[in-house]
């Protein structure tokens, strides 16, 4: 059993749960009730669901990797780590480009995403 992948998987499942619960309240409901045109509104809603699915599947993949001792697990782990780094980078880039005061805490999702990437990379190394 790979403890790094287990920790990353548990953390990723927690991140997915926070995303689904808090994102629905703080992002989806205001999005659906705003005056944005229907097509971009529905596309953004679909993207939110895609990210939800990706986060859940990534967490489950990491939990499976924690139990597996098969060749090729490193490549999957590096892929998961890379996309969590990409997600974190996207949130950092958007929040830093907005010119907000205290920007690192304005969109704090990166704080949840980077630990998954770090734990996964540690398990793959």
C-alpha positions, 0 to 999 in steps of 0.5 A: 500500500502506498501511503502517499497515494492514500493520503492524496486520494483521501484529500482529493475526495475531500476536495471534491466534496467541498467543490460539490457542496460549496460550489453549488451554493457559492457558484452554481446557484448564483450563476443560474440566477444571473442575467447571463445569456442562456447558452454561456450560462449552461456551458459554464454549468456543464463545465462545473459538472465536468470538474466535479466528475474529474475531481471525484474520479481523480480521488477514486483513481488515487485511492485505487493507486494506493492499493495497486502495486502494478507497473504503470501506476507512476504514469497515472499518478504523474498525470493526476499530479500534473492536472491538480497543479494545472488547476491550482495554477489556473486559480492563482493566475486568475486571482493574481490578475484580478488586482484584488487586495489579499489576492491569495485568499480571494479564490482559495481553491489552490490551497486545496488543490496543491496538497493533492498534487504534492502528495501524489507527486511524493507517491510517484517519486 
